[in-house]
Amino acid sequence: MSRASIHLVRHGEVFNPDGVLYGRLPEFHLSELGQEMARRVAGHFEDRKNDGAKLVHLVASPLTRAQETAAPIAAALGLEIATDERILEATNRFEGLSGVTSRLRNPRYWPLMYNPLKPSWGEPYTAQVERVMAAVQDARRQALELGGDKAEAVLVSHQLPIWVTRLAAEGRKLWHDPRNRQCTLTSVTTLDFDGDTLIGVRYAEPSADLLPGAANIPGA
């Protein structure tokens, strides 16, 4: 069977001085640091291409921050950006609010917290996994059509959908503490396939040295 790798890339840091949980809100652009992160992850894939990797397909969420992260990857690999709404950020009923952690002490928001396993404040984890994995499988098939055996595709998405997809791929429970997600800015979570079968998960942080200076809001 044909092997393929799908790289799930989280977007770079967003310019967000008010600390808003921006979710699916439009016009949240990358910060200057986020742009540097995008160039860094583009260089990561360019290096892989120069080493012989067959990076043949690029997809991004329609949100501004994902498209801006994908742009230097497209330039580095000579690819067009395909847009797929299935890798959008999760819906969240705290979207647009700042200081979400402190708001949880307000009884007004307690009804949203009744079932953290689902979660009750937003899109169910299972629904996120289902849509992202459908996009992953379509990208896998497209990559194989374009590049044959060992083809690779890059999907630029968002922290929570990537993280719960990884949890599902590794057979772990989907409920988790947002502060403990291993999915940093412009990190690369790779799903390796042999035919239709997922055979491994890998993780890399091309922007690791830039992370100490970045704002990172759990759930964003």
C-alpha positions in Angstrom: 0.0 0.0 0.0 1.0 3.6 -0.5 2.4 5.5 2.4 1.7 9.2 3.1 2.2 11.8 5.8 -0.1 14.6 6.8 1.3 17.5 8.7 -1.1 19.4 10.9 0.4 22.9 11.6 -0.9 25.3 14.1 -0.9 29.0 13.1 1.6 31.5 14.4 1.1 34.1 17.2 -1.8 36.5 16.6 -1.7 40.2 17.4 -4.2 40.2 20.3 -3.2 42.9 22.8 -6.6 42.6 24.7 -6.2 38.8 25.2 -9.5 38.0 23.5 -10.4 34.4 22.9 -10.8 35.0 19.2 -12.2 31.6 18.1 -13.7 32.1 14.6 -13.8 35.9 14.7 -12.5 37.4 11.5 -9.5 39.7 11.0 -7.2 38.5 13.7 -3.9 38.8 12.0 -0.5 37.4 12.8 1.8 39.5 15.0 5.3 40.3 13.9 6.5 37.4 16.0 3.8 35.2 14.4 5.0 36.2 10.9 8.5 35.1 12.0 7.1 31.8 13.2 5.3 31.3 9.9 8.6 31.9 8.1 10.3 29.5 10.4 7.8 26.7 9.8 8.0 27.4 6.0 11.8 26.9 6.3 11.2 23.6 8.1 9.2 22.3 5.2 11.6 23.8 2.6 14.4 21.9 4.3 12.4 18.7 4.1 11.7 19.3 0.5 15.4 19.9 -0.2 16.1 16.6 1.6 13.8 14.8 -0.9 10.4 14.9 0.9 7.5 15.0 -1.6 5.5 17.9 -0.2 2.8 18.2 -2.9 -0.4 19.6 -1.3 -1.2 22.5 1.0 -4.5 23.3 2.8 -5.4 26.0 5.3 -8.4 26.9 7.4 -10.2 30.0 6.0 -9.4 32.1 9.1 -6.9 34.9 8.5 -4.3 33.7 10.9 -4.2 30.3 9.2 -4.0 31.8 5.7 -1.2 34.1 6.8 0.7 31.2 8.3 0.2 29.1 5.1 1.4 31.9 2.8 5.2 31.5 3.3 4.8 27.8 3.2 3.1 28.1 -0.2 6.0 30.3 -1.4 8.7 28.0 -0.1 7.1 24.9 -1.6 5.7 26.4 -4.8 2.2 25.3 -4.0 -1.2 26.9 -4.1 -3.3 27.1 -0.9 -6.5 25.1 -0.9 -9.0 26.3 1.7 -11.0 23.8 3.8 -13.6 24.8 6.4 -13.3 21.4 8.0 -10.1 22.4 9.7 -11.5 25.6 11.2 -11.2 26.5 14.9 -13.8 25.0 17.2 -16.9 27.0 18.1 -16.7 28.3 21.6 -19.4 30.2 23.6 -16.7 32.3 25.3 -15.6 33.6 21.8 -14.9 37.4 21.8 -14.4 37.6 25.6 -11.1 38.5 27.3 -9.9 37.2 30.6 -11.9 33.9 30.2 -10.2 32.2 33.2 -11.3 34.9 35.6 -14.8 34.9 34.2 -15.3 31.3 35.2 -15.7 32.5 38.8 -18.8 34.4 37.7 -22.0 32.4 38.3 -23.4 33.8 35.0 -21.1 31.4 33.1 -21.5 28.3 35.3 -24.3 26.8 33.1 -21.7 26.6 30.3 -19.5 24.4 32.4 -21.9 21.5 33.3 -20.2 18.9 31.1 -16.4 19.4 30.5 -16.2 16.0 28.8 -18.2 17.1 25.8 -17.4 20.1 26.2 -20.7 22.0 27.0 -19.2 25.4 26.2 -18.5 24.6 22.6 -18.2 22.2 19.7 -18.0 18.6 20.9 -14.6 17.1 20.8 -15.9 14.1 18.8 -17.3 16.4 16.1 -13.9 18.2 15.8 -12.1 14.9 15.3 -14.6 13.7 12.8 -14.3 16.7 10.5 -10.5 17.1 10.8 -9.9 13.4 10.1 -12.2 13.6 7.1 -10.1 16.5 5.8 -6.9 14.6 6.6 -8.1 11.6 4.6 -9.0 13.7 1.6 -5.6 15.4 1.8 -3.9 12.1 2.0 -5.7 10.9 -1.1 -4.9 14.1 -2.9 -1.3 13.9 -2.0 -1.0 10.4 -3.2 -2.6 11.3 -6.5 -0.2 14.2 -7.0 3.0 12.6 -5.6 2.6 8.9 -5.3 4.1 6.8 -2.6 5.5 8.7 0.4 3.7 11.9 -0.6 3.1 14.5 2.1 0.5 17.2 2.7 0.4 20.2 5.0 -2.8 21.4 6.7 -2.7 24.7 8.6 -5.3 24.7 11.4 -5.8 25.6 15.0 -4.7 24.3 18.4 -7.8 22.5 19.7 -8.9 20.7 16.6 -5.3 19.5 16.0 -4.9 18.4 19.7 -8.1 16.4 19.9 -7.3 14.8 16.6 -3.9 13.7 18.0 -5.5 12.4 21.2 -7.9 10.3 19.1 -5.1 9.1 16.8 -3.2 8.0 19.9 -6.2 6.3 21.5 -6.4 8.7 24.4 -9.4 10.3 26.0 -10.5 13.6 24.4 -11.2 15.4 27.6 -8.2 17.3 28.8 -6.9 20.4 30.6 -6.3 23.1 27.9 -3.1 24.2 29.7 -1.6 20.8 29.0 -2.0 20.7 25.2 1.2 19.8 23.4 0.4 21.9 20.3 2.5 25.1 20.5 2.4 27.9 17.9 3.5 26.7 14.4 4.1 23.2 15.8 3.8 20.3 13.4 1.8 17.2 14.4 2.3 14.6 11.8 0.0 11.6 11.0 1.7 8.8 9.1 -0.4 6.5 7.0 0.1 3.2 5.3 -2.8 3.0 2.9 -5.9 4.0 5.0 -4.3 2.9 8.2 -2.8 5.4 10.6 0.6 3.9 11.7 2.2 6.7 13.7 2.1 10.2 15.2 5.1 12.6 15.3 5.5 16.1 16.8 7.9 18.9 16.1 8.3 22.5 17.2 10.2 24.5 14.5 9.6 27.7 16.5 10.6 26.4 19.9 13.1 29.2 20.5 10.5 31.9 19.7 7.9 30.5 22.1 9.2 32.2 25.3 8.3 35.6 23.9 4.9 34.7 22.6 1.4 35.2 24.1 -0.4 31.9 24.2 -4.0 31.9 25.4 -5.4 28.5 26.3 -8.2 27.6 24.0 -7.1 30.0 21.2 
